[in-house]
Amino acid sequence: MSSLAENITAILKEVSPGPVGLHEPLFNGKEWDYVKQCLDTGWVSTSGSFVEKFENQLAEFTNIPHVIATNSGTSALHVCLELIDLKRGEEVLSPALSFVATANAIKYCDGIPHFVDSEERTLGVDPQKLRSYLRKETKLLYDRCWNKRTNRPIRALIVVHTFGCPVDLDPIVEICKENKLVLIEDAAESLGSYYKGRHTGNWGLLSALSFNGNKIVTTGGGGAILTRDPELARIAKHLTTTAKLSHPWEYNHDNIGYNYRLPNINAALGCAQLEQLENFLQQKRALALRYNNLFEKLKGFRFFTEPESCKSNYWLNVLILDRENANQMTSILELTNKSGIMTRPVWELMSSLPMYKDCPRMDLSGAEDLQRRTINIPSSPILGAKNE
């Protein structure tokens, strides 16, 4: 009788018989042409026509009017927190189940991450548990939310659309209104994902995207700030260009700014990628459907699928082991990777990392349970193209 690790490996080999990475970029459009234009004209740095074109394409696709391209998703998230004027010692609610950039961005502003739990239905913030926790552990004073244990203000909630699946945003918005919290969407992984028909990023005051080499659309390295607020957009662009005042030759700066703008050569790559995004999404959903059909034959785990209210980009496909099989995680990772199939566990919980172990947190049993049982499997769009 085959082991669980052998069964999973056999299915993954059926989808892709050769060595395969977790998420590889696909360059099948005008990437060479657009990058060559930058080289031919010399516009390779933070000025150039492709930056604005890239921002406009993103605004049109997401239906969010103001987009400011940055050099990483982390820098985008950092500036989102600067824009809400996060003060030293103020707390920000953030999922423990997340990539480290979410917590790091809070610390860049001298804020304090306050870790919250996640649910298996969306892999994101658990709104029911969060509402109960806030009712018990916080109070409203001077029209602000305060942590009763630390006596510190809680300024914001960052939600993460984990592996591309939108969180349950309607109750999250209500929770933020009830508790006077600013909502920020870490949408780094969710370009092309929708909640109740609207693109992610449309619920938060500010949102952040990432275009790292492993994302559904890549600029090599890059990100973006998204907002509906024109004044916040203006400040965001100013801060990300070293807060330099416009002048033909003088170097005057009126604030502590950051050299965070996306270079034109990276934006050129992104423009070509965005032109193919609908096709990427079609290929990735075809791959997810193929996985779901194949894995239905096996027991001991489930293939994660989008909740009814969501349309996921399936950035990274996910297997969730049954609780009684959590102890087989290592054997599955060992056999798949030994077979040339890159698989990965989810991140270590932020609350377990040495620099964040003393931060405030709610009960994290949901995130802890998911961290023990969740595996990412190959998700490149080219795999979907092969299986359409």
C-alpha positions as CSV (number, residue, x, y, z in Angstrom):
1,M,0.0,0.0,0.0
2,S,1.4,3.4,-1.0
3,S,2.1,6.0,1.6
4,L,0.5,9.4,1.6
5,A,3.8,11.0,0.5
6,E,4.0,8.5,-2.4
7,N,0.4,9.2,-3.5
8,I,0.8,12.9,-3.5
9,T,4.1,12.7,-5.3
10,A,2.6,10.5,-8.0
11,I,-0.2,13.0,-8.7
12,L,2.3,15.9,-8.9
13,K,4.4,14.0,-11.4
14,E,1.3,13.4,-13.4
15,V,0.8,17.1,-13.7
16,S,4.4,17.8,-14.4
17,P,6.8,14.9,-15.0
18,G,10.0,16.9,-15.1
19,P,11.7,19.0,-12.4
20,V,9.4,21.9,-11.4
21,G,9.6,24.9,-9.2
22,L,7.0,26.3,-6.9
23,H,6.1,29.3,-9.0
24,E,8.2,30.3,-12.0
25,P,7.6,33.4,-14.1
26,L,6.3,33.0,-17.7
27,F,7.7,35.5,-20.3
28,N,5.6,35.0,-23.4
29,G,4.7,38.5,-24.5
30,K,6.5,41.8,-25.3
31,E,9.0,41.7,-22.4
32,W,12.0,41.7,-24.6
33,D,10.6,44.6,-26.8
34,Y,9.7,46.8,-23.8
35,V,12.9,46.3,-21.9
36,K,14.9,46.9,-25.1
37,Q,13.1,50.3,-25.5
38,C,14.4,51.2,-22.0
39,L,17.9,50.2,-23.0
40,D,17.8,51.9,-26.4
41,T,16.5,55.2,-24.9
42,G,18.5,55.1,-21.7
43,W,15.4,55.4,-19.5
44,V,16.2,52.6,-17.1
45,S,15.8,54.3,-13.7
46,T,12.9,55.8,-11.7
47,S,11.8,58.1,-14.5
48,G,10.3,57.0,-17.8
49,S,7.0,56.3,-19.6
50,F,6.6,52.7,-18.5
51,V,6.2,53.6,-14.8
52,E,3.1,55.6,-15.5
53,K,1.8,53.1,-18.0
54,F,2.2,50.3,-15.5
55,E,0.4,52.3,-12.8
56,N,-2.5,53.1,-15.2
57,Q,-2.8,49.5,-16.2
58,L,-3.0,48.4,-12.6
59,A,-5.6,51.1,-11.8
60,E,-7.8,50.0,-14.7
61,F,-7.5,46.3,-13.9
62,T,-8.2,46.6,-10.1
63,N,-10.7,49.5,-10.5
64,I,-8.7,51.4,-7.9
65,P,-8.0,54.9,-9.2
66,H,-4.7,55.7,-7.6
67,V,-1.7,53.4,-7.9
68,I,1.9,54.3,-6.9
69,A,4.5,51.8,-8.1
70,T,7.3,50.9,-5.7
71,N,10.4,48.8,-5.7
72,S,9.0,46.0,-3.5
73,G,5.8,44.9,-1.9
74,T,7.4,45.4,1.5
75,S,8.2,49.1,0.7
76,A,4.6,49.6,-0.4
77,L,3.3,48.2,2.9
78,H,5.8,50.3,4.8
79,V,4.5,53.5,3.2
80,C,0.9,52.4,3.7
81,L,1.7,52.5,7.4
82,E,3.5,55.8,7.2
83,L,0.5,57.3,5.4
84,I,-1.8,56.5,8.4
85,D,0.9,58.3,10.6
86,L,1.5,55.2,12.7
87,K,3.3,56.3,15.9
88,R,6.0,54.7,18.0
89,G,4.5,52.1,20.4
90,E,1.1,52.0,18.7
91,E,-0.2,48.5,17.9
92,V,-1.3,47.1,14.6
93,L,-3.4,43.9,14.3
94,S,-1.8,41.5,11.9
95,P,-2.1,37.8,11.1
96,A,0.4,35.5,12.7
97,L,0.1,33.3,9.5
98,S,1.8,35.6,7.0
99,F,5.1,36.3,5.3
100,V,7.5,38.3,7.6
101,A,7.2,41.5,5.5
102,T,3.8,42.2,7.1
103,A,5.2,42.3,10.6
104,N,8.5,44.0,9.5
105,A,6.6,46.9,7.9
106,I,5.0,47.6,11.2
107,K,8.3,47.6,13.0
108,Y,9.8,49.9,10.4
109,C,7.4,52.5,11.8
110,D,8.3,51.6,15.4
111,G,4.8,50.1,15.7
112,I,4.1,46.9,17.6
113,P,2.6,43.9,15.7
114,H,-0.4,42.4,17.6
115,F,-1.0,39.0,16.2
116,V,-4.4,37.6,15.3
117,D,-5.7,34.2,14.3
118,S,-6.6,32.7,10.9
119,E,-9.4,30.5,9.7
120,E,-9.2,27.4,7.5
121,R,-12.0,28.6,5.2
122,T,-10.0,31.4,3.7
123,L,-6.5,31.0,5.3
124,G,-6.9,34.6,6.4
125,V,-7.9,36.5,9.4
126,D,-10.8,34.8,11.3
127,P,-13.4,37.6,11.7
128,Q,-15.6,35.8,14.2
129,K,-12.7,35.1,16.6
130,L,-11.3,38.6,16.1
131,R,-14.6,40.3,17.0
132,S,-15.0,38.2,20.2
133,Y,-11.4,38.9,21.1
134,L,-11.6,42.7,20.6
135,R,-14.9,42.9,22.6
136,K,-13.1,41.2,25.5
137,E,-9.6,42.7,25.3
138,T,-10.0,46.3,24.1
139,K,-12.0,49.4,24.9
140,L,-12.9,52.6,23.0
141,L,-11.6,55.7,24.6
142,Y,-11.2,59.2,22.9
143,D,-12.7,57.6,19.8
144,R,-9.8,55.2,19.5
145,C,-9.3,51.5,20.2
146,W,-7.1,50.7,23.2
147,N,-5.6,47.4,24.3
148,K,-6.7,46.9,27.9
149,R,-3.7,44.8,28.8
150,T,-0.9,47.0,27.4
151,N,-2.8,50.3,27.6
152,R,-1.6,51.1,24.1
153,P,-3.7,52.3,21.2
154,I,-4.5,49.9,18.4
155,R,-4.4,51.9,15.1
156,A,-5.1,49.5,12.3
157,L,-5.8,46.0,11.1
158,I,-3.8,44.5,8.2
159,V,-5.4,41.6,6.5
160,V,-3.5,39.3,4.2
161,H,-5.1,37.6,1.2
162,T,-3.1,34.4,1.8
163,F,-1.8,32.6,-1.3
164,G,-4.3,34.7,-3.3
165,C,-7.5,33.8,-1.5
166,P,-9.5,36.8,-0.3
167,V,-10.3,37.1,3.4
168,D,-13.9,37.5,4.4
169,L,-14.0,41.2,3.9
170,D,-17.5,42.3,4.8
171,P,-17.3,41.3,8.5
172,I,-13.7,42.6,8.6
173,V,-14.9,46.1,7.4
174,E,-17.6,46.0,10.1
175,I,-15.1,45.1,12.8
176,C,-12.9,48.0,11.8
177,K,-15.8,50.4,11.9
178,E,-16.9,49.1,15.4
179,N,-13.4,49.5,16.8
180,K,-12.2,52.6,15.0
181,L,-9.5,50.8,13.1
182,V,-7.9,51.6,9.8
183,L,-8.1,48.7,7.4
184,I,-5.0,48.0,5.2
185,E,-5.1,45.1,2.7
186,D,-1.8,43.2,2.2
187,A,-2.8,42.1,-1.3
188,A,0.7,41.2,-2.2
189,E,-0.4,37.7,-3.4
190,S,-3.9,38.5,-4.7
191,L,-3.6,40.4,-8.1
192,G,-6.5,38.9,-10.0
193,S,-8.5,37.8,-7.0
194,Y,-12.1,39.0,-6.3
195,Y,-14.4,39.2,-3.3
196,K,-18.1,39.3,-4.1
197,G,-17.2,40.5,-7.6
198,R,-14.8,43.3,-6.6
199,H,-11.0,43.1,-6.9
200,T,-9.1,42.8,-3.6
201,G,-7.7,46.1,-2.4
202,N,-11.0,47.9,-2.8
203,W,-12.0,47.6,0.9
204,G,-8.9,49.0,2.7
205,L,-8.1,52.7,3.0
206,L,-4.7,51.6,1.5
207,S,-3.6,48.3,-0.1
208,A,-0.2,46.9,-1.2
209,L,0.7,44.6,-4.1
210,S,3.9,42.7,-4.8
211,F,5.5,41.9,-8.1
212,N,8.4,39.7,-6.9
213,G,9.8,37.1,-9.3
214,N,7.5,34.5,-7.9
215,K,4.2,36.5,-8.1
216,I,1.5,36.0,-10.8
217,V,2.9,39.1,-12.5
218,T,6.5,40.1,-12.0
219,T,8.6,43.2,-12.5
220,G,11.6,41.3,-11.2
221,G,11.2,43.1,-7.9
222,G,8.5,45.6,-7.3
223,G,5.2,46.5,-5.6
224,A,2.5,49.1,-5.6
225,I,0.4,51.2,-3.2
226,L,-3.3,51.4,-4.1
227,T,-5.9,53.8,-2.7
228,R,-9.1,55.7,-3.6
229,D,-7.9,58.8,-1.6
230,P,-6.2,61.3,-4.0
231,E,-4.5,63.1,-1.2
232,L,-3.0,59.9,0.2
233,A,-1.9,59.0,-3.3
234,R,-0.1,62.4,-3.7
235,I,1.7,62.0,-0.4
236,A,2.6,58.4,-1.2
237,K,4.2,59.4,-4.5
238,H,6.1,62.2,-2.8
239,L,7.4,60.0,0.0
240,T,8.5,57.2,-2.3
241,T,10.6,59.7,-4.4
242,T,12.7,60.9,-1.4
243,A,10.2,63.7,-0.6
244,K,11.9,65.8,-3.2
245,L,10.2,69.1,-4.1
246,S,9.9,69.6,-7.9
247,H,12.5,72.0,-9.3
248,P,14.5,72.0,-12.5
249,W,17.8,71.8,-10.7
250,E,17.6,72.3,-6.9
251,Y,17.6,69.5,-4.4
252,N,15.0,70.4,-1.8
253,H,13.3,67.9,0.4
254,D,10.4,68.6,2.9
255,N,10.1,65.3,4.7
256,I,11.9,62.1,5.5
257,G,11.3,60.3,2.3
258,Y,12.3,56.9,0.8
259,N,14.0,55.9,-2.5
260,Y,11.2,53.4,-3.1
261,R,10.1,54.2,-6.7
262,L,9.9,51.4,-9.3
263,P,12.6,51.7,-12.0
264,N,11.4,52.2,-15.6
265,I,13.1,49.0,-16.8
266,N,11.2,47.0,-14.2
267,A,7.9,48.7,-15.0
268,A,8.5,47.8,-18.7
269,L,8.7,44.2,-17.7
270,G,5.5,44.6,-15.7
271,C,3.6,46.2,-18.6
272,A,4.3,43.2,-20.8
273,Q,3.3,40.9,-17.9
274,L,0.0,42.7,-17.3
275,E,-0.9,42.4,-20.9
276,Q,-0.9,38.6,-20.3
277,L,-2.6,38.6,-16.9
278,E,-6.0,37.4,-18.0
279,N,-4.3,34.4,-19.7
280,F,-2.2,33.7,-16.6
281,L,-5.4,33.7,-14.5
282,Q,-7.1,31.3,-16.9
283,Q,-4.1,29.0,-16.9
284,K,-3.8,29.0,-13.1
285,R,-7.5,28.3,-12.6
286,A,-7.2,25.4,-15.1
287,L,-4.3,24.1,-13.0
288,A,-6.3,24.4,-9.8
289,L,-9.2,22.5,-11.4
290,R,-6.9,19.7,-12.6
291,Y,-5.4,19.4,-9.1
292,N,-8.8,19.3,-7.5
293,N,-10.0,16.6,-9.8
294,L,-6.9,14.5,-9.3
295,F,-6.6,14.9,-5.6
296,E,-10.3,14.0,-5.0
297,K,-9.3,10.4,-5.5
298,L,-7.0,10.4,-2.5
299,K,-7.8,10.5,1.2
300,G,-5.8,12.0,4.2
301,F,-5.8,15.6,3.0
302,R,-7.8,18.1,0.9
303,F,-7.0,20.5,-1.9
304,F,-7.8,24.0,-0.8
305,T,-10.5,25.7,-3.0
306,E,-11.9,29.2,-2.9
307,P,-14.9,29.9,-0.7
308,E,-18.2,30.6,-2.4
309,S,-17.9,34.4,-2.1
310,C,-14.4,34.5,-3.6
311,K,-12.7,34.1,-6.9
312,S,-9.0,33.3,-6.2
313,N,-6.1,33.8,-8.5
314,Y,-4.7,30.5,-7.0
315,W,-1.3,32.1,-6.8
316,L,0.0,29.2,-4.7
317,N,-2.0,26.0,-4.6
318,V,-2.4,24.4,-1.2
319,L,-2.8,21.0,0.3
320,I,-4.2,20.8,3.9
321,L,-3.5,17.5,5.6
322,D,-6.0,15.9,7.9
323,R,-5.1,16.5,11.5
324,E,-4.2,12.8,12.1
325,N,-1.8,13.0,9.1
326,A,0.0,16.2,10.2
327,N,3.0,14.1,11.4
328,Q,3.6,13.1,7.7
329,M,4.4,16.7,6.6
330,T,8.2,16.1,6.7
331,S,8.0,12.9,4.7
332,I,5.9,14.5,2.0
333,L,8.2,17.5,1.7
334,E,11.3,15.2,1.6
335,L,9.9,12.9,-1.1
336,T,8.5,15.5,-3.4
337,N,11.6,17.7,-3.3
338,K,13.9,14.6,-3.7
339,S,11.8,13.9,-6.8
340,G,12.5,17.3,-8.3
341,I,9.1,18.7,-7.3
342,M,9.4,21.9,-5.2
343,T,6.9,21.9,-2.3
344,R,7.1,24.1,0.8
345,P,5.4,24.4,4.2
346,V,3.8,27.7,5.0
347,W,5.8,30.3,6.9
348,E,6.8,30.0,10.5
349,L,4.2,31.9,12.5
350,M,5.3,35.5,13.1
351,S,4.6,35.0,16.8
352,S,7.3,32.3,16.9
353,L,10.1,34.3,15.4
354,P,12.7,35.6,17.9
355,M,12.1,39.3,17.2
356,Y,8.3,39.0,17.6
357,K,7.9,36.4,20.3
358,D,7.0,39.0,23.0
359,C,4.4,40.8,20.9
360,P,0.8,40.8,22.0
361,R,-1.4,38.1,20.5
362,M,-4.8,36.5,20.7
363,D,-5.3,32.8,20.9
364,L,-3.6,31.5,17.7
365,S,-4.9,27.9,17.7
366,G,-6.3,28.2,14.2
367,A,-3.0,29.5,12.7
368,E,-1.0,27.0,14.7
369,D,-3.2,24.2,13.4
370,L,-2.9,25.4,9.8
371,Q,0.9,25.9,10.1
372,R,1.3,22.2,11.0
373,R,-0.8,20.9,8.1
374,T,-0.4,23.1,5.1
375,I,1.8,22.5,2.1
376,N,2.3,24.6,-1.1
377,I,2.6,22.7,-4.4
378,P,3.8,23.8,-7.9
379,S,1.6,26.6,-9.2
380,S,3.3,28.2,-12.2
381,P,0.9,29.3,-15.0
382,I,2.7,27.2,-17.6
383,L,1.5,24.1,-15.8
384,G,-2.0,25.2,-16.3
385,A,-1.3,25.8,-20.0
386,K,-0.1,22.2,-20.3
387,N,-3.3,20.9,-18.6
388,E,-6.0,23.0,-20.4
